[in-house]
């Protein structure tokens, strides 16, 4: 970070086949066939760093219905700010969240950070949590009764009325 130019620096990250395979294993997906990121790293405040850019990836996941491979493209923007832990304000007990506000800076671990790790985390965030093969949909029902019509369930109030209308046996 000490050798970071004042105007910042452009960095291109491209994952090798071995790195893609390791990343796929870490993420629990079938494959990462391509992963690249164009990043700008530049100073933030007096002792921090800002990382901005974009990642593009081609991944293969398992369809949640058929378990067949599903190829997908992941596109994610990256915009993070880092500051030394000593410069980050302590979090108040009550947290007021404004969805429109900029995220607070991340702590700068040991005065350095790993751009590859940042890209991997943003890839993980961009994955489809429920990938489906095109044209595949869940069948109605729970699998055992698919296609069979279930009888309507009696209202609890109807059951109470039936109990009230039943003569007492004494």
N, CA and C atoms as an extended XYZ file, in Angstrom:
510
Properties=species:S:1:pos:R:3:atomname:S:1:resname:S:1:resid:I:1 pbc="F F F"
N         0.824       -1.179        0.000 N   UNK     1
C         0.000        0.000        0.000 CA  UNK     1
C         0.875        1.252        0.000 C   UNK     1
N         2.051        1.154        0.586 N   UNK     2
C         2.947        2.312        0.635 CA  UNK     2
C         3.424        2.701       -0.756 C   UNK     2
N         3.462        1.742       -1.675 N   UNK     3
C         3.926        2.038       -3.031 CA  UNK     3
C         2.783        2.354       -3.989 C   UNK     3
N         1.595        2.648       -3.483 N   UNK     4
C         0.439        2.980       -4.308 CA  UNK     4
C         0.560        4.416       -4.791 C   UNK     4
N         0.562        4.638       -6.111 N   UNK     5
C         0.665        6.008       -6.627 CA  UNK     5
C        -0.532        6.859       -6.182 C   UNK     5
N        -0.323        8.160       -6.080 N   UNK     6
C        -1.370        9.083       -5.655 CA  UNK     6
C        -2.606        9.044       -6.527 C   UNK     6
N        -2.432        8.803       -7.831 N   UNK     7
C        -3.571        8.734       -8.757 CA  UNK     7
C        -4.169        7.329       -8.811 C   UNK     7
N        -3.583        6.421       -8.093 N   UNK     8
C        -4.090        5.060       -8.088 CA  UNK     8
C        -3.413        4.177       -9.119 C   UNK     8
N        -3.946        2.982       -9.227 N   UNK     9
C        -3.345        1.989      -10.105 CA  UNK     9
C        -4.441        1.080      -10.645 C   UNK     9
N        -4.349        0.751      -11.926 N   UNK    10
C        -5.278       -0.204      -12.534 CA  UNK    10
C        -4.696       -1.606      -12.387 C   UNK    10
N        -5.573       -2.547      -12.049 N   UNK    11
C        -5.147       -3.934      -11.871 CA  UNK    11
C        -6.134       -4.825      -12.611 C   UNK    11
N        -5.615       -5.760      -13.380 N   UNK    12
C        -6.457       -6.757      -14.056 CA  UNK    12
C        -6.156       -8.112      -13.439 C   UNK    12
N        -7.209       -8.797      -13.047 N   UNK    13
C        -7.070      -10.138      -12.473 CA  UNK    13
C        -7.739      -11.116      -13.421 C   UNK    13
N        -7.033      -12.178      -13.740 N   UNK    14
C        -7.561      -13.228      -14.603 CA  UNK    14
C        -7.238      -14.564      -13.933 C   UNK    14
N        -8.248      -15.362      -13.644 N   UNK    15
C        -8.032      -16.639      -12.961 CA  UNK    15
C        -7.561      -17.695      -13.951 C   UNK    15
N        -6.563      -18.455      -13.542 N   UNK    16
C        -6.087      -19.578      -14.348 CA  UNK    16
C        -7.071      -20.733      -14.210 C   UNK    16
N        -6.898      -21.778      -14.992 N   UNK    17
C        -7.779      -22.946      -14.915 CA  UNK    17
C        -7.704      -23.583      -13.525 C   UNK    17
N        -6.483      -23.680      -12.976 N   UNK    18
C        -6.328      -24.263      -11.637 CA  UNK    18
C        -6.991      -23.387      -10.572 C   UNK    18
N        -6.848      -22.069      -10.680 N   UNK    19
C        -7.480      -21.161       -9.726 CA  UNK    19
C        -8.999      -21.236       -9.836 C   UNK    19
N        -9.520      -21.363      -11.067 N   UNK    20
C       -10.960      -21.508      -11.274 CA  UNK    20
C       -11.487      -22.784      -10.646 C   UNK    20
N       -10.740      -23.882      -10.785 N   UNK    21
C       -11.147      -25.157      -10.195 CA  UNK    21
C       -11.140      -25.074       -8.670 C   UNK    21
N       -10.100      -24.440       -8.110 N   UNK    22
C       -10.025      -24.293       -6.646 CA  UNK    22
C       -11.160      -23.410       -6.134 C   UNK    22
N       -11.450      -22.347       -6.868 N   UNK    23
C       -12.529      -21.446       -6.473 CA  UNK    23
C       -13.884      -22.152       -6.541 C   UNK    23
N       -14.103      -22.942       -7.594 N   UNK    24
C       -15.356      -23.700       -7.714 CA  UNK    24
C       -15.517      -24.653       -6.534 C   UNK    24
N       -14.439      -25.313       -6.149 N   UNK    25
C       -14.480      -26.218       -5.003 CA  UNK    25
C       -14.821      -25.454       -3.726 C   UNK    25
N       -14.188      -24.294       -3.532 N   UNK    26
C       -14.462      -23.479       -2.341 CA  UNK    26
C       -15.914      -23.011       -2.296 C   UNK    26
N       -16.474      -22.680       -3.458 N   UNK    27
C       -17.840      -22.155       -3.527 CA  UNK    27
C       -18.903      -23.251       -3.579 C   UNK    27
N       -18.477      -24.501       -3.753 N   UNK    28
C       -19.429      -25.606       -3.822 CA  UNK    28
C       -20.230      -25.618       -5.110 C   UNK    28
N       -19.604      -25.203       -6.208 N   UNK    29
C       -20.277      -25.236       -7.509 CA  UNK    29
C       -19.490      -26.152       -8.444 C   UNK    29
N       -20.046      -26.447       -9.610 N   UNK    30
C       -19.417      -27.392      -10.525 CA  UNK    30
C       -18.178      -26.843      -11.214 C   UNK    30
N       -18.173      -25.545      -11.538 N   UNK    31
C       -17.002      -25.025      -12.223 CA  UNK    31
C       -17.000      -23.516      -12.381 C   UNK    31
N       -15.799      -22.978      -12.537 N   UNK    32
C       -15.580      -21.580      -12.898 CA  UNK    32
C       -14.692      -21.636      -14.131 C   UNK    32
N       -15.303      -21.468      -15.309 N   UNK    33
C       -14.539      -21.609      -16.551 CA  UNK    33
C       -13.816      -20.331      -16.942 C   UNK    33
N       -14.278      -19.196      -16.456 N   UNK    34
C       -13.613      -17.920      -16.747 CA  UNK    34
C       -13.922      -16.945      -15.617 C   UNK    34
N       -12.904      -16.175      -15.229 N   UNK    35
C       -13.087      -15.146      -14.209 CA  UNK    35
C       -12.059      -14.061      -14.457 C   UNK    35
N       -12.559      -12.847      -14.653 N   UNK    36
C       -11.653      -11.711      -14.809 CA  UNK    36
C       -12.257      -10.503      -14.102 C   UNK    36
N       -11.368       -9.615      -13.672 N   UNK    37
C       -11.811       -8.397      -13.001 CA  UNK    37
C       -10.898       -7.259      -13.410 C   UNK    37
N       -11.508       -6.110      -13.674 N   UNK    38
C       -10.787       -4.860      -13.942 CA  UNK    38
C       -11.000       -3.982      -12.723 C   UNK    38
N        -9.924       -3.658      -12.029 N   UNK    39
C       -10.034       -2.906      -10.782 CA  UNK    39
C        -9.184       -1.646      -10.821 C   UNK    39
N        -9.614       -0.647      -10.075 N   UNK    40
C        -8.830        0.559       -9.824 CA  UNK    40
C        -8.597        0.608       -8.323 C   UNK    40
N        -7.349        0.720       -7.931 N   UNK    41
C        -6.977        0.783       -6.521 CA  UNK    41
C        -6.324        2.137       -6.306 C   UNK    41
N        -6.882        2.927       -5.397 N   UNK    42
C        -6.314        4.256       -5.173 CA  UNK    42
C        -6.457        4.661       -3.719 C   UNK    42
N        -5.659        5.638       -3.282 N   UNK    43
C        -5.696        6.062       -1.879 CA  UNK    43
C        -7.075        6.590       -1.489 C   UNK    43
N        -7.425        6.341       -0.230 N   UNK    44
C        -8.684        6.805        0.356 CA  UNK    44
C        -8.346        7.443        1.693 C   UNK    44
N        -8.751        8.670        1.862 N   UNK    45
C        -8.395        9.470        3.034 CA  UNK    45
C        -6.878        9.449        3.185 C   UNK    45
N        -6.380        9.567        4.403 N   UNK    46
C        -4.926        9.676        4.566 CA  UNK    46
C        -4.219        8.319        4.584 C   UNK    46
N        -4.891        7.274        5.073 N   UNK    47
C        -4.190        5.992        5.212 CA  UNK    47
C        -5.015        4.807        4.742 C   UNK    47
N        -6.050        5.080        3.948 N   UNK    48
C        -6.913        4.005        3.483 CA  UNK    48
C        -6.740        3.726        2.002 C   UNK    48
N        -7.529        2.786        1.520 N   UNK    49
C        -7.495        2.364        0.125 CA  UNK    49
C        -8.928        2.174       -0.355 C   UNK    49
N        -9.179        2.539       -1.602 N   UNK    50
C       -10.480        2.283       -2.226 CA  UNK    50
C       -10.254        1.372       -3.421 C   UNK    50
N       -11.117        0.380       -3.556 N   UNK    51
C       -11.056       -0.573       -4.669 CA  UNK    51
C       -12.383       -0.488       -5.398 C   UNK    51
N       -12.317       -0.138       -6.683 N   UNK    52
C       -13.522       -0.056       -7.517 CA  UNK    52
C       -13.266       -0.830       -8.796 C   UNK    52
N       -14.312       -1.435       -9.314 N   UNK    53
C       -14.155       -2.145      -10.572 CA  UNK    53
C       -15.330       -3.046      -10.869 C   UNK    53
N       -15.066       -4.029      -11.732 N   UNK    54
C       -16.116       -4.925      -12.210 CA  UNK    54
C       -15.513       -6.303      -12.444 C   UNK    54
N       -16.277       -7.329      -12.119 N   UNK    55
C       -15.838       -8.695      -12.418 CA  UNK    55
C       -16.827       -9.350      -13.360 C   UNK    55
N       -16.311      -10.236      -14.182 N   UNK    56
C       -17.112      -11.042      -15.101 CA  UNK    56
C       -16.666      -12.489      -14.949 C   UNK    56
N       -17.638      -13.384      -14.919 N   UNK    57
C       -17.292      -14.796      -14.757 CA  UNK    57
C       -18.289      -15.673      -15.494 C   UNK    57
N       -17.804      -16.842      -15.904 N   UNK    58
C       -18.665      -17.907      -16.446 CA  UNK    58
C       -18.569      -19.042      -15.456 C   UNK    58
N       -19.720      -19.432      -14.893 N   UNK    59
C       -19.738      -20.487      -13.883 CA  UNK    59
C       -20.717      -21.577      -14.286 C   UNK    59
N       -20.533      -22.750      -13.698 N   UNK    60
C       -21.454      -23.862      -13.889 CA  UNK    60
C       -21.924      -24.297      -12.511 C   UNK    60
N       -23.243      -24.275      -12.337 N   UNK    61
C       -23.855      -24.701      -11.085 CA  UNK    61
C       -24.802      -25.855      -11.364 C   UNK    61
N       -25.273      -26.517      -10.310 N   UNK    62
C       -26.252      -27.593      -10.461 CA  UNK    62
C       -27.655      -27.016      -10.402 C   UNK    62
N       -28.509      -27.452      -11.316 N   UNK    63
C       -29.918      -27.046      -11.302 CA  UNK    63
C       -30.543      -27.537       -9.997 C   UNK    63
N       -31.307      -26.684       -9.324 N   UNK    64
C       -31.910      -27.054       -8.044 CA  UNK    64
C       -33.033      -28.071       -8.207 C   UNK    64
N       -33.500      -28.286       -9.432 N   UNK    65
C       -34.591      -29.227       -9.654 CA  UNK    65
C       -34.076      -30.545      -10.231 C   UNK    65
N       -33.278      -30.459      -11.308 N   UNK    66
C       -32.835      -31.671      -12.001 CA  UNK    66
C       -31.410      -32.083      -11.664 C   UNK    66
N       -30.646      -31.209      -11.027 N   UNK    67
C       -29.231      -31.401      -10.708 CA  UNK    67
C       -28.337      -31.418      -11.947 C   UNK    67
N       -28.891      -31.082      -13.109 N   UNK    68
C       -28.091      -30.990      -14.326 CA  UNK    68
C       -27.255      -29.712      -14.286 C   UNK    68
N       -26.128      -29.700      -15.007 N   UNK    69
C       -25.297      -28.492      -15.033 CA  UNK    69
C       -26.015      -27.316      -15.696 C   UNK    69
N       -25.829      -26.138      -15.111 N   UNK    70
C       -26.404      -24.900      -15.632 CA  UNK    70
C       -25.264      -23.896      -15.764 C   UNK    70
N       -24.985      -23.464      -17.004 N   UNK    71
C       -23.956      -22.455      -17.238 CA  UNK    71
C       -24.572      -21.074      -17.083 C   UNK    71
N       -23.878      -20.195      -16.366 N   UNK    72
C       -24.374      -18.848      -16.134 CA  UNK    72
C       -23.240      -17.844      -16.201 C   UNK    72
N       -23.613      -16.606      -16.477 N   UNK    73
C       -22.665      -15.496      -16.451 CA  UNK    73
C       -22.925      -14.681      -15.201 C   UNK    73
N       -21.861      -14.307      -14.517 N   UNK    74
C       -21.966      -13.467      -13.329 CA  UNK    74
C       -21.264      -12.152      -13.634 C   UNK    74
N       -21.958      -11.054      -13.401 N   UNK    75
C       -21.406       -9.702      -13.570 CA  UNK    75
C       -21.637       -8.976      -12.247 C   UNK    75
N       -20.580       -8.487      -11.640 N   UNK    76
C       -20.695       -7.800      -10.350 CA  UNK    76
C       -19.817       -6.567      -10.317 C   UNK    76
N       -20.349       -5.481       -9.768 N   UNK    77
C       -19.553       -4.275       -9.528 CA  UNK    77
C       -18.904       -4.389       -8.159 C   UNK    77
N       -17.727       -3.818       -8.041 N   UNK    78
C       -16.990       -3.826       -6.782 CA  UNK    78
C       -16.712       -2.380       -6.393 C   UNK    78
N       -17.004       -2.031       -5.149 N   UNK    79
C       -16.698       -0.699       -4.639 CA  UNK    79
C       -16.530       -0.819       -3.126 C   UNK    79
N       -15.281       -0.910       -2.689 N   UNK    80
C       -14.978       -1.072       -1.273 CA  UNK    80
C       -13.988       -0.014       -0.822 C   UNK    80
N       -14.119        0.381        0.433 N   UNK    81
C       -13.167        1.303        1.053 CA  UNK    81
C       -12.591        0.624        2.273 C   UNK    81
N       -11.288        0.784        2.467 N   UNK    82
C       -10.595        0.192        3.604 CA  UNK    82
C        -9.882        1.279        4.386 C   UNK    82
N        -9.933        1.158        5.714 N   UNK    83
C        -9.198        2.034        6.622 CA  UNK    83
C        -8.564        1.174        7.707 C   UNK    83
N        -7.447        1.624        8.278 N   UNK    84
C        -6.901        0.900        9.433 CA  UNK    84
C        -7.951        0.833       10.540 C   UNK    84
N        -7.946       -0.254       11.277 N   UNK    85
C        -8.955       -0.451       12.331 CA  UNK    85
C        -8.984        0.704       13.320 C   UNK    85
N        -7.842        1.304       13.577 N   UNK    86
C        -7.780        2.402       14.549 CA  UNK    86
C        -8.534        3.644       14.076 C   UNK    86
N        -8.790        3.763       12.774 N   UNK    87
C        -9.477        4.937       12.242 CA  UNK    87
C       -10.969        4.721       12.016 C   UNK    87
N       -11.428        3.505       12.217 N   UNK    88
C       -12.855        3.216       12.020 CA  UNK    88
C       -13.580        3.485       13.322 C   UNK    88
N       -14.649        4.277       13.231 N   UNK    89
C       -15.438        4.612       14.417 CA  UNK    89
C       -16.080        3.349       14.984 C   UNK    89
N       -16.146        3.300       16.295 N   UNK    90
C       -16.799        2.172       16.957 CA  UNK    90
C       -18.275        2.168       16.590 C   UNK    90
N       -18.844        0.979       16.393 N   UNK    91
C       -20.251        0.846       16.047 CA  UNK    91
C       -21.108        1.148       17.267 C   UNK    91
N       -22.086        2.052       17.140 N   UNK    92
C       -22.960        2.341       18.283 CA  UNK    92
C       -23.802        1.120       18.635 C   UNK    92
N       -24.315        1.102       19.859 N   UNK    93
C       -25.138       -0.021       20.303 CA  UNK    93
C       -26.379       -0.132       19.426 C   UNK    93
N       -27.030        0.996       19.150 N   UNK    94
C       -28.172        0.996       18.247 CA  UNK    94
C       -27.658        1.279       16.845 C   UNK    94
N       -28.090        0.471       15.907 N   UNK    95
C       -27.645        0.642       14.534 CA  UNK    95
C       -28.802        1.183       13.709 C   UNK    95
N       -28.580        2.309       13.066 N   UNK    96
C       -29.576        2.918       12.187 CA  UNK    96
C       -29.127        2.626       10.760 C   UNK    96
N       -29.883        1.821       10.048 N   UNK    97
C       -29.489        1.403        8.707 CA  UNK    97
C       -30.223        2.234        7.670 C   UNK    97
N       -29.450        2.870        6.811 N   UNK    98
C       -29.995        3.622        5.693 CA  UNK    98
C       -29.575        2.901        4.417 C   UNK    98
N       -30.521        2.259        3.705 N   UNK    99
C       -30.159        1.490        2.516 CA  UNK    99
C       -29.560        2.338        1.392 C   UNK    99
N       -29.801        3.627        1.426 N   UNK   100
C       -29.274        4.522        0.393 CA  UNK   100
C       -27.872        5.038        0.725 C   UNK   100
N       -27.481        4.925        1.988 N   UNK   101
C       -26.188        5.452        2.423 CA  UNK   101
C       -25.049        4.558        1.939 C   UNK   101
N       -23.881        5.143        1.805 N   UNK   102
C       -22.694        4.407        1.408 CA  UNK   102
C       -22.271        3.482        2.552 C   UNK   102
N       -21.794        2.289        2.210 N   UNK   103
C       -21.331        1.357        3.230 CA  UNK   103
C       -20.137        1.943        3.969 C   UNK   103
N       -20.016        1.641        5.252 N   UNK   104
C       -18.853        2.139        5.995 CA  UNK   104
C       -17.580        1.428        5.517 C   UNK   104
N       -16.423        2.032        5.783 N   UNK   105
C       -15.172        1.386        5.372 CA  UNK   105
C       -14.951        0.065        6.100 C   UNK   105
N       -14.285       -0.856        5.398 N   UNK   106
C       -13.892       -2.135        5.974 CA  UNK   106
C       -12.574       -1.948        6.715 C   UNK   106
N       -12.332       -2.744        7.759 N   UNK   107
C       -11.023       -2.653        8.416 CA  UNK   107
C        -9.925       -3.176        7.486 C   UNK   107
N        -8.819       -2.501        7.469 N   UNK   108
C        -7.678       -2.876        6.644 CA  UNK   108
C        -6.826       -3.842        7.456 C   UNK   108
N        -6.939       -5.152        7.170 N   UNK   109
C        -6.233       -6.133        7.985 CA  UNK   109
C        -4.721       -6.043        7.784 C   UNK   109
N        -4.008       -5.853        8.862 N   UNK   110
C        -2.538       -5.827        8.864 CA  UNK   110
C        -1.966       -4.843        7.851 C   UNK   110
N        -2.713       -3.786        7.538 N   UNK   111
C        -2.222       -2.766        6.620 CA  UNK   111
C        -2.186       -3.205        5.172 C   UNK   111
N        -2.777       -4.364        4.844 N   UNK   112
C        -2.755       -4.857        3.472 CA  UNK   112
C        -4.056       -5.615        3.191 C   UNK   112
N        -4.289       -5.946        1.930 N   UNK   113
C        -5.486       -6.680        1.553 CA  UNK   113
C        -5.174       -7.509        0.314 C   UNK   113
N        -6.060       -8.471        0.014 N   UNK   114
C        -5.859       -9.396       -1.093 CA  UNK   114
C        -6.931       -9.124       -2.149 C   UNK   114
N        -6.516       -8.607       -3.305 N   UNK   115
C        -7.485       -8.306       -4.373 CA  UNK   115
C        -8.166       -9.576       -4.879 C   UNK   115
N        -7.436      -10.681       -4.929 N   UNK   116
C        -8.025      -11.951       -5.366 CA  UNK   116
C        -9.147      -12.383       -4.440 C   UNK   116
N        -8.955      -12.191       -3.140 N   UNK   117
C        -9.987      -12.538       -2.160 CA  UNK   117
C       -11.214      -11.649       -2.332 C   UNK   117
N       -10.990      -10.375       -2.602 N   UNK   118
C       -12.103       -9.448       -2.833 CA  UNK   118
C       -12.921       -9.898       -4.040 C   UNK   118
N       -12.246      -10.259       -5.125 N   UNK   119
C       -12.931      -10.715       -6.337 CA  UNK   119
C       -13.694      -12.015       -6.055 C   UNK   119
N       -13.071      -12.958       -5.328 N   UNK   120
C       -13.729      -14.227       -5.006 CA  UNK   120
C       -14.986      -14.001       -4.164 C   UNK   120
N       -14.915      -13.088       -3.200 N   UNK   121
C       -16.087      -12.802       -2.362 CA  UNK   121
C       -17.224      -12.193       -3.182 C   UNK   121
N       -16.895      -11.307       -4.103 N   UNK   122
C       -17.941      -10.703       -4.926 CA  UNK   122
C       -18.517      -11.708       -5.926 C   UNK   122
N       -17.706      -12.645       -6.384 N   UNK   123
C       -18.234      -13.721       -7.225 CA  UNK   123
C       -19.235      -14.542       -6.419 C   UNK   123
N       -18.885      -14.893       -5.194 N   UNK   124
C       -19.786      -15.677       -4.345 CA  UNK   124
C       -21.111      -14.945       -4.130 C   UNK   124
N       -21.041      -13.628       -3.930 N   UNK   125
C       -22.258      -12.833       -3.736 CA  UNK   125
C       -23.111      -12.782       -5.001 C   UNK   125
N       -22.478      -12.882       -6.167 N   UNK   126
C       -23.200      -12.769       -7.424 CA  UNK   126
C       -23.791      -14.066       -7.936 C   UNK   126
N       -23.476      -15.198       -7.293 N   UNK   127
C       -24.008      -16.479       -7.750 CA  UNK   127
C       -25.516      -16.556       -7.542 C   UNK   127
N       -26.192      -17.201       -8.473 N   UNK   128
C       -27.632      -17.435       -8.344 CA  UNK   128
C       -27.834      -18.476       -7.241 C   UNK   128
N       -28.577      -18.148       -6.182 N   UNK   129
C       -28.757      -19.119       -5.101 CA  UNK   129
C       -29.645      -20.300       -5.492 C   UNK   129
N       -30.456      -20.147       -6.542 N   UNK   130
C       -31.359      -21.210       -6.982 CA  UNK   130
C       -31.275      -21.357       -8.505 C   UNK   130
N       -30.154      -21.829       -9.019 N   UNK   131
C       -30.043      -21.939      -10.482 CA  UNK   131
C       -30.990      -23.010      -11.027 C   UNK   131
N       -31.620      -22.677      -12.149 N   UNK   132
C       -32.532      -23.621      -12.791 CA  UNK   132
C       -32.220      -23.722      -14.271 C   UNK   132
N       -32.266      -24.932      -14.779 N   UNK   133
C       -32.105      -25.148      -16.201 CA  UNK   133
C       -33.305      -24.518      -16.903 C   UNK   133
N       -33.068      -23.910      -18.048 N   UNK   134
C       -34.134      -23.221      -18.764 CA  UNK   134
C       -35.280      -24.169      -19.093 C   UNK   134
N       -36.505      -23.718      -18.822 N   UNK   135
C       -37.696      -24.494      -19.132 CA  UNK   135
C       -38.100      -25.477      -18.039 C   UNK   135
N       -37.340      -25.564      -16.968 N   UNK   136
C       -37.648      -26.499      -15.886 CA  UNK   136
C       -38.349      -25.740      -14.761 C   UNK   136
N       -39.420      -26.358      -14.214 N   UNK   137
C       -40.144      -25.732      -13.113 CA  UNK   137
C       -40.538      -26.795      -12.105 C   UNK   137
N       -40.788      -26.371      -10.873 N   UNK   138
C       -41.259      -27.293       -9.850 CA  UNK   138
C       -42.664      -27.753      -10.209 C   UNK   138
N       -42.967      -29.038       -9.955 N   UNK   139
C       -44.316      -29.555      -10.160 CA  UNK   139
C       -45.163      -29.159       -8.967 C   UNK   139
N       -46.449      -28.983       -9.195 N   UNK   140
C       -47.363      -28.665       -8.096 CA  UNK   140
C       -47.370      -29.829       -7.116 C   UNK   140
N       -47.529      -29.572       -5.838 N   UNK   141
C       -47.618      -30.620       -4.827 CA  UNK   141
C       -46.262      -30.934       -4.236 C   UNK   141
N       -46.232      -32.000       -3.436 N   UNK   142
C       -45.000      -32.340       -2.743 CA  UNK   142
C       -44.270      -33.524       -3.359 C   UNK   142
N       -44.653      -33.934       -4.536 N   UNK   143
C       -43.973      -35.047       -5.182 CA  UNK   143
C       -44.777      -36.323       -5.080 C   UNK   143
N       -45.293      -36.656       -3.886 N   UNK   144
C       -46.069      -37.874       -3.717 CA  UNK   144
C       -47.482      -37.693       -4.242 C   UNK   144
N       -48.037      -36.503       -4.101 N   UNK   145
C       -49.411      -36.269       -4.523 CA  UNK   145
C       -49.480      -35.351       -5.732 C   UNK   145
N       -48.378      -35.220       -6.453 N   UNK   146
C       -48.375      -34.337       -7.622 CA  UNK   146
C       -49.448      -34.788       -8.596 C   UNK   146
N       -50.277      -33.882       -9.011 N   UNK   147
C       -51.339      -34.191       -9.959 CA  UNK   147
C       -52.638      -34.593       -9.279 C   UNK   147
N       -52.586      -35.050       -8.030 N   UNK   148
C       -53.806      -35.408       -7.313 CA  UNK   148
C       -54.340      -34.170       -6.606 C   UNK   148
N       -55.673      -34.073       -6.588 N   UNK   149
C       -56.279      -32.923       -5.928 CA  UNK   149
C       -56.464      -33.233       -4.447 C   UNK   149
N       -56.014      -32.315       -3.594 N   UNK   150
C       -56.176      -32.504       -2.155 CA  UNK   150
C       -57.568      -32.037       -1.742 C   UNK   150
N       -58.181      -32.773       -0.798 N   UNK   151
C       -59.489      -32.320       -0.318 CA  UNK   151
C       -59.325      -31.023        0.460 C   UNK   151
N       -60.340      -30.153        0.409 N   UNK   152
C       -60.240      -28.906        1.158 CA  UNK   152
C       -60.154      -29.191        2.655 C   UNK   152
N       -59.336      -28.426        3.346 N   UNK   153
C       -59.191      -28.617        4.788 CA  UNK   153
C       -60.324      -27.881        5.498 C   UNK   153
N       -60.848      -28.529        6.541 N   UNK   154
C       -61.943      -27.941        7.309 CA  UNK   154
C       -61.403      -26.796        8.152 C   UNK   154
N       -62.188      -25.759        8.231 N   UNK   155
C       -61.833      -24.608        9.039 CA  UNK   155
C       -61.887      -24.994       10.515 C   UNK   155
N       -60.981      -24.484       11.354 N   UNK   156
C       -61.056      -24.787       12.795 CA  UNK   156
C       -62.368      -24.299       13.402 C   UNK   156
N       -62.936      -23.230       12.838 N   UNK   157
C       -64.201      -22.716       13.358 CA  UNK   157
C       -65.353      -23.664       13.013 C   UNK   157
N       -65.268      -24.311       11.860 N   UNK   158
C       -66.303      -25.288       11.501 CA  UNK   158
C       -66.253      -26.463       12.467 C   UNK   158
N       -65.050      -26.860       12.859 N   UNK   159
C       -64.925      -27.958       13.828 CA  UNK   159
C       -65.512      -27.551       15.189 C   UNK   159
N       -65.254      -26.322       15.625 N   UNK   160
C       -65.815      -25.848       16.892 CA  UNK   160
C       -67.343      -25.803       16.837 C   UNK   160
N       -67.880      -25.348       15.713 N   UNK   161
C       -69.343      -25.288       15.555 CA  UNK   161
C       -69.930      -26.692       15.633 C   UNK   161
N       -69.250      -27.660       15.020 N   UNK   162
C       -69.741      -29.040       15.063 CA  UNK   162
C       -69.743      -29.565       16.496 C   UNK   162
N       -68.713      -29.214       17.279 N   UNK   163
C       -68.670      -29.635       18.677 CA  UNK   163
C       -69.804      -28.993       19.490 C   UNK   163
N       -70.054      -27.704       19.207 N   UNK   164
C       -71.107      -26.994       19.930 CA  UNK   164
C       -72.476      -27.567       19.588 C   UNK   164
N       -72.700      -27.942       18.345 N   UNK   165
C       -74.001      -28.451       17.914 CA  UNK   165
C       -74.236      -29.892       18.303 C   UNK   165
N       -73.198      -30.589       18.756 N   UNK   166
C       -73.355      -31.982       19.171 CA  UNK   166
C       -73.950      -32.013       20.577 C   UNK   166
N       -75.064      -32.788       20.752 N   UNK   167
C       -75.674      -32.859       22.087 CA  UNK   167
C       -74.732      -33.515       23.092 C   UNK   167
N       -74.780      -32.998       24.339 N   UNK   168
C       -73.961      -33.567       25.411 CA  UNK   168
C       -74.480      -34.923       25.787 C   UNK   168
N       -73.575      -35.832       26.007 N   UNK   169
C       -73.981      -37.146       26.501 CA  UNK   169
C       -73.690      -37.164       27.975 C   UNK   169
N       -74.714      -37.249       28.726 N   UNK   170
C       -74.535      -37.221       30.179 CA  UNK   170
C       -74.789      -38.534       30.814 C   UNK   170
